[in-house]
Amino acid sequence: MELREHQSKAISQIQEEFKRGNKKVVLGASCSFGKTVISAYMIKECYDKGKSAMFVCDRLKLVDQTIKTFQQWGIPFGVMQGNNELEDFSQRIQIASVQTMSKRVNSMANNFDLIIVDECHVQYAGFMKYLSNCKKAFVVGLSATPMSKGLGDFYQSLIVPITPRELLDKNFLAPVRYFSGKSVNLKGLKSRRGLVTGGTDYHPDDVAKLYE
């Protein structure tokens, strides 16, 4: 599978960071960048060199997506996620759910040469503890929004090979049109309701009256 220019650039920049001694790198890349594709490329290189690698997902949907991508690339792998039928610990390449790895803080910690973490801005305490025990691994975090508090406590550098604007200009993203409603004065609006997240917000019925 042929990489696009910005994907090749990302891999080169990651390798440069590794050479500088930064073993924990975040790749900041928007949707449609092809983060799973370049991950498959790097992991295939690991496999061809006789090394081991793990790709970590934070949702089951992403596990399924990664399985399909790795199959397209012809990468032999096992899956560490619940009682997945593709579980195979003998494989040097593993696709794992972050929830599963969070429960394996000490097991398999030094089995991998490369670990790629999808949606790395979502930091699970158990999994970050696991990563901290992976002393020999090079770690690449993937995120379209690498702005989470504390991300820099673990990762050592951030690379952004191409911006969303540049992807739009190169026709890799669909053009975007923005629409918004008129602004209203909420001063004096006191009725609020509780949210399931624990906060509060204005009651929608009262806000709706201001738009009439």
C-alpha positions as a Markdown table, in Angstrom:
| # | Residue | x | y | z |
|---|---|---|---|---|
| 1 | Met | 0.0 | 0.0 | 0.0 |
| 2 | Glu | 1.4 | 3.4 | -1.0 |
| 3 | Leu | 1.7 | 6.2 | 1.5 |
| 4 | Arg | 0.6 | 9.7 | 0.8 |
| 5 | Glu | 3.3 | 12.5 | 1.1 |
| 6 | His | 2.1 | 13.7 | 4.5 |
| 7 | Gln | 2.0 | 10.1 | 5.9 |
| 8 | Ser | 5.6 | 9.5 | 4.7 |
| 9 | Lys | 6.6 | 12.8 | 6.3 |
| 10 | Ala | 5.0 | 11.7 | 9.6 |
| 11 | Ile | 7.0 | 8.5 | 9.7 |
| 12 | Ser | 10.2 | 10.3 | 8.9 |
| 13 | Gln | 9.6 | 12.9 | 11.7 |
| 14 | Ile | 8.8 | 10.1 | 14.2 |
| 15 | Gln | 12.0 | 8.3 | 13.3 |
| 16 | Glu | 13.9 | 11.6 | 13.7 |
| 17 | Glu | 12.5 | 12.0 | 17.2 |
| 18 | Phe | 13.5 | 8.5 | 18.1 |
| 19 | Lys | 17.1 | 9.2 | 16.9 |
| 20 | Arg | 17.2 | 12.3 | 19.1 |
| 21 | Gly | 16.5 | 10.1 | 22.1 |
| 22 | Asn | 12.8 | 10.9 | 22.4 |
| 23 | Lys | 11.2 | 7.4 | 22.7 |
| 24 | Lys | 7.7 | 8.7 | 23.5 |
| 25 | Val | 6.2 | 10.8 | 20.6 |
| 26 | Val | 2.8 | 12.1 | 19.9 |
| 27 | Leu | 1.6 | 12.4 | 16.3 |
| 28 | Gly | -0.9 | 15.2 | 16.1 |
| 29 | Ala | -3.1 | 14.5 | 13.1 |
| 30 | Ser | -6.7 | 15.3 | 12.1 |
| 31 | Cys | -9.4 | 12.9 | 11.0 |
| 32 | Ser | -8.7 | 11.4 | 7.5 |
| 33 | Phe | -5.0 | 11.8 | 8.0 |
| 34 | Gly | -4.6 | 8.0 | 7.8 |
| 35 | Lys | -3.2 | 7.4 | 11.3 |
| 36 | Thr | -4.1 | 3.7 | 11.2 |
| 37 | Val | -2.5 | 3.3 | 7.8 |
| 38 | Ile | 0.9 | 4.7 | 8.9 |
| 39 | Ser | 0.6 | 2.6 | 12.1 |
| 40 | Ala | 0.2 | -0.5 | 9.9 |
| 41 | Tyr | 3.2 | 0.6 | 7.9 |
| 42 | Met | 5.4 | 1.0 | 11.0 |
| 43 | Ile | 4.2 | -2.2 | 12.5 |
| 44 | Lys | 4.8 | -4.1 | 9.2 |
| 45 | Glu | 8.3 | -2.8 | 9.3 |
| 46 | Cys | 8.7 | -4.1 | 12.8 |
| 47 | Tyr | 7.4 | -7.5 | 11.8 |
| 48 | Asp | 9.6 | -7.7 | 8.8 |
| 49 | Lys | 12.7 | -7.0 | 11.0 |
| 50 | Gly | 11.7 | -9.7 | 13.4 |
| 51 | Lys | 10.6 | -7.3 | 16.1 |
| 52 | Ser | 7.4 | -7.0 | 18.1 |
| 53 | Ala | 4.7 | -4.3 | 18.3 |
| 54 | Met | 1.3 | -3.6 | 19.8 |
| 55 | Phe | -1.5 | -1.3 | 18.6 |
| 56 | Val | -3.7 | -0.1 | 21.5 |
| 57 | Cys | -7.4 | 1.0 | 20.9 |
| 58 | Asp | -9.7 | 2.7 | 23.4 |
| 59 | Arg | -13.0 | 1.4 | 21.8 |
| 60 | Leu | -14.1 | -1.9 | 20.4 |
| 61 | Lys | -15.1 | -0.3 | 17.1 |
| 62 | Leu | -11.4 | 0.8 | 16.7 |
| 63 | Val | -10.2 | -2.7 | 17.5 |
| 64 | Asp | -12.4 | -4.0 | 14.6 |
| 65 | Gln | -11.2 | -1.3 | 12.3 |
| 66 | Thr | -7.5 | -2.0 | 13.1 |
| 67 | Ile | -8.1 | -5.8 | 12.5 |
| 68 | Lys | -9.3 | -5.1 | 9.0 |
| 69 | Thr | -6.4 | -2.7 | 8.2 |
| 70 | Phe | -3.8 | -5.2 | 9.4 |
| 71 | Gln | -5.4 | -8.0 | 7.4 |
| 72 | Gln | -5.2 | -5.8 | 4.3 |
| 73 | Trp | -1.5 | -5.3 | 4.9 |
| 74 | Gly | -1.0 | -9.0 | 5.5 |
| 75 | Ile | 0.3 | -8.6 | 9.0 |
| 76 | Pro | 0.0 | -11.7 | 11.3 |
| 77 | Phe | -1.4 | -10.7 | 14.7 |
| 78 | Gly | -3.2 | -11.7 | 17.8 |
| 79 | Val | -5.9 | -9.7 | 19.6 |
| 80 | Met | -5.9 | -9.0 | 23.4 |
| 81 | Gln | -9.4 | -7.9 | 24.1 |
| 82 | Gly | -11.8 | -9.9 | 26.4 |
| 83 | Asn | -12.4 | -13.3 | 25.0 |
| 84 | Asn | -11.7 | -12.3 | 21.4 |
| 85 | Glu | -11.6 | -15.3 | 19.0 |
| 86 | Leu | -8.4 | -13.9 | 17.4 |
| 87 | Glu | -6.5 | -14.1 | 20.7 |
| 88 | Asp | -3.0 | -15.5 | 20.0 |
| 89 | Phe | -0.2 | -14.7 | 22.4 |
| 90 | Ser | 2.4 | -16.4 | 20.2 |
| 91 | Gln | 2.2 | -13.6 | 17.6 |
| 92 | Arg | 4.8 | -10.8 | 17.8 |
| 93 | Ile | 2.2 | -8.3 | 16.7 |
| 94 | Gln | -0.8 | -7.6 | 18.9 |
| 95 | Ile | -3.9 | -5.5 | 18.7 |
| 96 | Ala | -5.2 | -4.7 | 22.2 |
| 97 | Ser | -7.9 | -2.8 | 24.0 |
| 98 | Val | -6.7 | -0.2 | 26.5 |
| 99 | Gln | -9.2 | -1.7 | 29.1 |
| 100 | Thr | -7.5 | -5.1 | 28.8 |
| 101 | Met | -4.0 | -3.7 | 29.0 |
| 102 | Ser | -4.9 | -1.6 | 32.0 |
| 103 | Lys | -5.4 | -4.8 | 33.9 |
| 104 | Arg | -2.0 | -6.2 | 32.9 |
| 105 | Val | 0.2 | -3.6 | 34.5 |
| 106 | Asn | 3.2 | -6.0 | 34.9 |
| 107 | Ser | 2.5 | -8.8 | 32.5 |
| 108 | Met | 4.0 | -8.5 | 29.0 |
| 109 | Ala | 5.3 | -5.1 | 29.9 |
| 110 | Asn | 8.7 | -5.6 | 28.2 |
| 111 | Asn | 7.5 | -7.8 | 25.3 |
| 112 | Phe | 7.2 | -5.0 | 22.7 |
| 113 | Asp | 9.7 | -3.0 | 20.7 |
| 114 | Leu | 7.0 | -0.6 | 19.5 |
| 115 | Ile | 3.7 | 0.5 | 21.1 |
| 116 | Ile | 1.2 | 2.7 | 19.2 |
| 117 | Val | -1.6 | 4.2 | 21.3 |
| 118 | Asp | -4.7 | 5.4 | 19.4 |
| 119 | Glu | -6.6 | 8.3 | 20.9 |
| 120 | Cys | -3.7 | 8.9 | 23.3 |
| 121 | His | -5.3 | 12.1 | 24.7 |
| 122 | Val | -7.6 | 9.8 | 26.7 |
| 123 | Gln | -5.4 | 8.8 | 29.5 |
| 124 | Tyr | -6.5 | 5.7 | 31.5 |
| 125 | Ala | -4.6 | 5.6 | 34.9 |
| 126 | Gly | -4.2 | 1.8 | 34.7 |
| 127 | Phe | -2.9 | 1.9 | 31.2 |
| 128 | Met | -0.5 | 4.7 | 31.8 |
| 129 | Lys | 0.9 | 2.7 | 34.6 |
| 130 | Tyr | 1.4 | -0.2 | 32.2 |
| 131 | Leu | 3.1 | 2.1 | 29.7 |
| 132 | Ser | 5.5 | 3.3 | 32.4 |
| 133 | Asn | 6.6 | -0.3 | 32.9 |
| 134 | Cys | 7.4 | -0.7 | 29.2 |
| 135 | Lys | 11.1 | 0.3 | 29.5 |
| 136 | Lys | 12.4 | -0.9 | 26.1 |
| 137 | Ala | 9.5 | 0.1 | 23.9 |
| 138 | Phe | 9.3 | 3.1 | 21.6 |
| 139 | Val | 5.9 | 4.6 | 22.0 |
| 140 | Val | 3.8 | 6.6 | 19.5 |
| 141 | Gly | 0.6 | 8.3 | 20.6 |
| 142 | Leu | -2.0 | 9.2 | 18.0 |
| 143 | Ser | -4.4 | 12.0 | 18.5 |
| 144 | Ala | -6.4 | 14.6 | 16.5 |
| 145 | Thr | -6.6 | 16.7 | 19.7 |
| 146 | Pro | -3.3 | 16.3 | 21.7 |
| 147 | Met | -4.2 | 18.9 | 24.3 |
| 148 | Ser | -5.1 | 16.8 | 27.4 |
| 149 | Lys | -3.7 | 18.0 | 30.7 |
| 150 | Gly | -0.8 | 15.9 | 31.7 |
| 151 | Leu | 0.0 | 14.5 | 28.3 |
| 152 | Gly | 3.5 | 16.0 | 28.5 |
| 153 | Asp | 4.2 | 14.2 | 31.7 |
| 154 | Phe | 4.7 | 11.0 | 29.8 |
| 155 | Tyr | 5.3 | 11.9 | 26.1 |
| 156 | Gln | 8.5 | 13.7 | 25.3 |
| 157 | Ser | 7.6 | 15.4 | 22.0 |
| 158 | Leu | 4.8 | 16.3 | 19.6 |
| 159 | Ile | 4.9 | 16.4 | 15.8 |
| 160 | Val | 2.3 | 17.9 | 13.5 |
| 161 | Pro | 3.2 | 16.9 | 9.9 |
| 162 | Ile | 0.3 | 18.7 | 8.2 |
| 163 | Thr | -2.6 | 21.0 | 9.4 |
| 164 | Pro | -6.3 | 20.4 | 8.7 |
| 165 | Arg | -6.2 | 23.5 | 6.5 |
| 166 | Glu | -3.4 | 22.0 | 4.4 |
| 167 | Leu | -5.3 | 18.7 | 4.1 |
| 168 | Leu | -8.3 | 20.7 | 2.9 |
| 169 | Asp | -6.2 | 22.6 | 0.3 |
| 170 | Lys | -4.9 | 19.3 | -1.0 |
| 171 | Asn | -8.4 | 17.8 | -1.2 |
| 172 | Phe | -7.8 | 15.1 | 1.4 |
| 173 | Leu | -10.7 | 16.5 | 3.4 |
| 174 | Ala | -14.2 | 17.6 | 2.3 |
| 175 | Pro | -14.8 | 21.4 | 2.2 |
| 176 | Val | -16.5 | 22.6 | 5.4 |
| 177 | Arg | -19.3 | 25.2 | 5.6 |
| 178 | Tyr | -20.2 | 26.6 | 9.0 |
| 179 | Phe | -23.7 | 27.7 | 10.1 |
| 180 | Ser | -24.7 | 29.3 | 13.4 |
| 181 | Gly | -27.8 | 30.7 | 15.0 |
| 182 | Lys | -28.3 | 34.3 | 16.2 |
| 183 | Ser | -26.9 | 35.2 | 19.5 |
| 184 | Val | -29.3 | 36.1 | 22.4 |
| 185 | Asn | -28.8 | 37.9 | 25.7 |
| 186 | Leu | -28.8 | 35.3 | 28.5 |
| 187 | Lys | -28.4 | 37.9 | 31.2 |
| 188 | Gly | -31.0 | 37.4 | 33.9 |
| 189 | Leu | -31.9 | 33.9 | 32.8 |
| 190 | Lys | -31.7 | 32.0 | 36.1 |
| 191 | Ser | -33.5 | 28.7 | 35.7 |
| 192 | Arg | -31.0 | 25.9 | 35.3 |
| 193 | Arg | -31.2 | 22.1 | 35.3 |
| 194 | Gly | -28.8 | 19.4 | 36.4 |
| 195 | Leu | -26.9 | 17.4 | 33.8 |
| 196 | Val | -25.9 | 13.7 | 34.0 |
| 197 | Thr | -22.3 | 14.8 | 33.8 |
| 198 | Gly | -22.7 | 16.5 | 37.1 |
| 199 | Gly | -22.8 | 20.1 | 35.9 |
| 200 | Thr | -25.8 | 22.4 | 35.2 |
| 201 | Asp | -27.1 | 24.3 | 32.1 |
| 202 | Tyr | -29.9 | 26.7 | 31.2 |
| 203 | His | -33.3 | 25.0 | 30.8 |
| 204 | Pro | -33.9 | 24.5 | 27.0 |
| 205 | Asp | -37.5 | 25.7 | 27.2 |
| 206 | Asp | -36.5 | 29.0 | 28.7 |
| 207 | Val | -33.7 | 29.5 | 26.2 |
| 208 | Ala | -36.1 | 28.6 | 23.3 |
| 209 | Lys | -38.4 | 31.5 | 24.4 |
| 210 | Leu | -35.5 | 34.0 | 23.8 |
| 211 | Tyr | -35.3 | 32.8 | 20.2 |
| 212 | Glu | -39.0 | 33.3 | 19.4 |
